[in-house]
């Protein structure tokens, strides 16, 4: 049964519809897929960055600085891909900026030392 536009029932329906529009619903599958893609891209960037750091002969702190620059560029790429509306695709900024950095660091160091050994030692 439809209410008239000036009636109190209509006003409460408007408030309810506004509340429903403001309430954000997340799909767990989509969030999980977005995090998986972000994790895989970080891993790929870590491997490529490690090989580049090894070939360039970076040692010590310079290599780690390159890693964090690569991760910052990767995070900026994800944010740009999301058109700077992170809450549309992820549940928090930490998911985009911080998740997967330690796992990527291990891959980076592995390929960094491997490429450095092949190019500069052998």
N, C-alpha and C positions, 0 to 999 in steps of 0.2 A: 504494500500500500504506500503510495507516494504522498509525501507531506508538502504543504505549500512552502514557498520560499521564505516567508516571514515567520513561520511557526518555530517554537523552541525545539521540536524534534529535528527539524532541518538543520538548525544551528549545531546540535549535538552530532549529527551525522557529518557535518563539515569538519568539526573538530576531530572526529574519529578518522575521517579520510585524510586530514592533514597529518595526524599522528602516524597513520599507516605509511604515508609518503615519506615522512622523516625517519621512520624506523628502517634501518638497513638490514637486509637479510643476506647472509653469505651462503654460498654453496660450498660444502666441505670438499667436494670433488674438485671444483674449480680452484679453490685455494691450494689444495694439495698439488694439483697439476702446475699451478703457477710457481709454487715453491720448488717443485721438482725441476722445472725448466730453469729457474734461477740457479739452483744448485749445480745442474749440469753445465750451464754457461760459465759459472765460476770455476768449476773444475777444468773446463777446456781452456779458459783464459790463464789459469794457473800453470797448466802444462806448457802452453805456448810461451808464456812469460818466462818460465824456468829455462826453456830451451834458448830463448833470446838472451837471457841474462848469462847463461853459460857460454854461448857463442861470443858475446861481447866481452867476456872475461871479467865480468863484475865479481868482486869479492867483498865479503864483509857486509857492512851496513848499506852499501850502495845497492846490493842485490835485494835486500829487504825493502828498501825505499822504492825500488822498481815494482816490487810485488804490491805494496800498498797503493801505489799510483795506478797500477793495473786494476786493482779491486775498486778503487774510487771511480775510474772510468767505466768499469763494468756496472757499478751501481748507478751511475749517471745514465748509462745507456738503458737500463731497465726502467728508471724513472722517466726518461724521455719517451720510451716505448709506451709507457702507461699514460702518457700525456699529462704528467705531473699530478695525476689524480690517483695516488697510491691506494687510498681507502676503497677505491672501486675494485681493485684486483688483489690486494693484500689486507691483512687485518691490522698491521702496524708498520711503522717506518723501520723498526728494528729488523723485521723480516727481510727488507730490501737491502739495508745497509750492512748489517752485522752477521746474519746467518750464513754459515758456510765458509767463513774466513779461515778458521783454524784448519779445517779439512783441506781447503785449497792450499794453505801454507805448506802442509806436508807434501802435497803433490809438487808444488813449486820447488821446494828444496830438493826433492828427489830428481827431478828433471834438470834442475840447475846444476847440481853436482855431476850428473851423468853427462850433460852436454859439455860442461867445462872440462871434464876428464878426457872426453873423446877429442876435443878440439885443441886443448892447450897442454895436456900431459902426454898423450900417446901420439 
